[in-house]
Amino acid sequence: MSLIIALMLIQPRAITCAQPLALTSTQCTGTTQKGNRCKNKVASGTRCHLHRESTAKKPEPTSTNTSSVQCSGTTKKGQRCKNRVKNGTRCHLHD
């Protein structure tokens, strides 16, 4: 009986691990606009929040209908204006 009482009086020690638990993270597999590898860390999956399909910025679609042309006006020196216009034939300086 005294053995049981003695065991009950012993305070339990804190359990410690030999190695601390670490979250494994890997580097994102996406590439930057300059073509370099992304340096963000990813806890799950292969891509960070910037390079996931749902949040990645998609390039703006280029429309073939809106082409720009050179302004048809002339400068004070008598040379053709180099400004580009989308609608019409003259820029804001030669209207």
Rosetta constraint file for C-alpha pairs under 8 A:
AtomPair CA 1 CA 5 HARMONIC 6.50 0.50
AtomPair CA 2 CA 6 HARMONIC 6.04 0.50
AtomPair CA 3 CA 7 HARMONIC 6.21 0.50
AtomPair CA 4 CA 8 HARMONIC 6.27 0.50
AtomPair CA 5 CA 9 HARMONIC 6.31 0.50
AtomPair CA 6 CA 10 HARMONIC 6.57 0.50
AtomPair CA 23 CA 43 HARMONIC 7.38 0.50
AtomPair CA 24 CA 43 HARMONIC 6.54 0.50
AtomPair CA 25 CA 41 HARMONIC 6.01 0.50
AtomPair CA 25 CA 42 HARMONIC 5.34 0.50
AtomPair CA 25 CA 43 HARMONIC 4.56 0.50
AtomPair CA 25 CA 44 HARMONIC 7.31 0.50
AtomPair CA 26 CA 41 HARMONIC 5.50 0.50
AtomPair CA 26 CA 42 HARMONIC 5.26 0.50
AtomPair CA 26 CA 43 HARMONIC 6.62 0.50
AtomPair CA 26 CA 46 HARMONIC 7.60 0.50
AtomPair CA 27 CA 38 HARMONIC 7.41 0.50
AtomPair CA 27 CA 39 HARMONIC 6.20 0.50
AtomPair CA 27 CA 40 HARMONIC 5.95 0.50
AtomPair CA 27 CA 41 HARMONIC 4.62 0.50
AtomPair CA 27 CA 42 HARMONIC 5.89 0.50
AtomPair CA 27 CA 46 HARMONIC 7.61 0.50
AtomPair CA 27 CA 47 HARMONIC 7.96 0.50
AtomPair CA 28 CA 37 HARMONIC 7.73 0.50
AtomPair CA 28 CA 38 HARMONIC 5.78 0.50
AtomPair CA 28 CA 39 HARMONIC 6.49 0.50
AtomPair CA 28 CA 40 HARMONIC 5.66 0.50
AtomPair CA 28 CA 41 HARMONIC 5.80 0.50
AtomPair CA 28 CA 42 HARMONIC 5.87 0.50
AtomPair CA 28 CA 46 HARMONIC 5.65 0.50
AtomPair CA 28 CA 47 HARMONIC 4.65 0.50
AtomPair CA 28 CA 48 HARMONIC 5.63 0.50
AtomPair CA 29 CA 37 HARMONIC 6.79 0.50
AtomPair CA 29 CA 38 HARMONIC 6.64 0.50
AtomPair CA 29 CA 46 HARMONIC 5.95 0.50
AtomPair CA 29 CA 47 HARMONIC 5.67 0.50
AtomPair CA 30 CA 37 HARMONIC 6.13 0.50
AtomPair CA 30 CA 38 HARMONIC 5.50 0.50
AtomPair CA 30 CA 47 HARMONIC 6.11 0.50
AtomPair CA 30 CA 48 HARMONIC 7.70 0.50
AtomPair CA 30 CA 51 HARMONIC 5.73 0.50
AtomPair CA 31 CA 35 HARMONIC 5.55 0.50
AtomPair CA 31 CA 36 HARMONIC 5.41 0.50
AtomPair CA 31 CA 37 HARMONIC 4.48 0.50
AtomPair CA 31 CA 38 HARMONIC 5.18 0.50
AtomPair CA 31 CA 51 HARMONIC 7.94 0.50
AtomPair CA 32 CA 36 HARMONIC 5.30 0.50
AtomPair CA 32 CA 37 HARMONIC 6.16 0.50
AtomPair CA 32 CA 38 HARMONIC 5.88 0.50
AtomPair CA 40 CA 48 HARMONIC 6.43 0.50
AtomPair CA 41 CA 48 HARMONIC 6.91 0.50
AtomPair CA 42 CA 46 HARMONIC 6.58 0.50
AtomPair CA 42 CA 47 HARMONIC 6.45 0.50
AtomPair CA 42 CA 48 HARMONIC 5.65 0.50
AtomPair CA 47 CA 51 HARMONIC 5.63 0.50
AtomPair CA 47 CA 52 HARMONIC 5.64 0.50
AtomPair CA 48 CA 52 HARMONIC 6.21 0.50
AtomPair CA 49 CA 55 HARMONIC 6.84 0.50
AtomPair CA 49 CA 56 HARMONIC 7.98 0.50
AtomPair CA 50 CA 55 HARMONIC 6.32 0.50
AtomPair CA 50 CA 56 HARMONIC 5.74 0.50
AtomPair CA 51 CA 55 HARMONIC 6.81 0.50
AtomPair CA 51 CA 56 HARMONIC 5.06 0.50
AtomPair CA 52 CA 56 HARMONIC 5.58 0.50
AtomPair CA 66 CA 86 HARMONIC 6.56 0.50
AtomPair CA 67 CA 86 HARMONIC 6.16 0.50
AtomPair CA 68 CA 84 HARMONIC 5.94 0.50
AtomPair CA 68 CA 85 HARMONIC 5.24 0.50
AtomPair CA 68 CA 86 HARMONIC 4.36 0.50
AtomPair CA 68 CA 87 HARMONIC 7.57 0.50
AtomPair CA 69 CA 84 HARMONIC 5.45 0.50
AtomPair CA 69 CA 85 HARMONIC 5.42 0.50
AtomPair CA 69 CA 86 HARMONIC 6.42 0.50
AtomPair CA 69 CA 89 HARMONIC 7.57 0.50
AtomPair CA 70 CA 81 HARMONIC 7.40 0.50
AtomPair CA 70 CA 82 HARMONIC 6.17 0.50
AtomPair CA 70 CA 83 HARMONIC 5.93 0.50
AtomPair CA 70 CA 84 HARMONIC 4.59 0.50
AtomPair CA 70 CA 85 HARMONIC 6.13 0.50
AtomPair CA 70 CA 89 HARMONIC 7.59 0.50
AtomPair CA 70 CA 90 HARMONIC 7.98 0.50
AtomPair CA 71 CA 80 HARMONIC 7.75 0.50
AtomPair CA 71 CA 81 HARMONIC 5.80 0.50
AtomPair CA 71 CA 82 HARMONIC 6.49 0.50
AtomPair CA 71 CA 83 HARMONIC 5.62 0.50
AtomPair CA 71 CA 84 HARMONIC 5.74 0.50
AtomPair CA 71 CA 85 HARMONIC 6.07 0.50
AtomPair CA 71 CA 89 HARMONIC 5.62 0.50
AtomPair CA 71 CA 90 HARMONIC 4.64 0.50
AtomPair CA 71 CA 91 HARMONIC 5.70 0.50
AtomPair CA 72 CA 80 HARMONIC 6.81 0.50
AtomPair CA 72 CA 81 HARMONIC 6.67 0.50
AtomPair CA 72 CA 89 HARMONIC 5.88 0.50
AtomPair CA 72 CA 90 HARMONIC 5.60 0.50
AtomPair CA 73 CA 80 HARMONIC 6.09 0.50
AtomPair CA 73 CA 81 HARMONIC 5.51 0.50
AtomPair CA 73 CA 90 HARMONIC 6.11 0.50
AtomPair CA 73 CA 91 HARMONIC 7.75 0.50
AtomPair CA 73 CA 94 HARMONIC 5.77 0.50
AtomPair CA 74 CA 78 HARMONIC 5.63 0.50
AtomPair CA 74 CA 79 HARMONIC 5.42 0.50
AtomPair CA 74 CA 80 HARMONIC 4.44 0.50
AtomPair CA 74 CA 81 HARMONIC 5.19 0.50
AtomPair CA 74 CA 94 HARMONIC 7.92 0.50
AtomPair CA 75 CA 79 HARMONIC 5.36 0.50
AtomPair CA 75 CA 80 HARMONIC 6.14 0.50
AtomPair CA 75 CA 81 HARMONIC 5.84 0.50
AtomPair CA 83 CA 91 HARMONIC 6.52 0.50
AtomPair CA 84 CA 91 HARMONIC 7.04 0.50
AtomPair CA 85 CA 89 HARMONIC 6.77 0.50
AtomPair CA 85 CA 90 HARMONIC 6.66 0.50
AtomPair CA 85 CA 91 HARMONIC 5.81 0.50
AtomPair CA 90 CA 94 HARMONIC 5.76 0.50
AtomPair CA 90 CA 95 HARMONIC 5.95 0.50
AtomPair CA 91 CA 95 HARMONIC 6.37 0.50
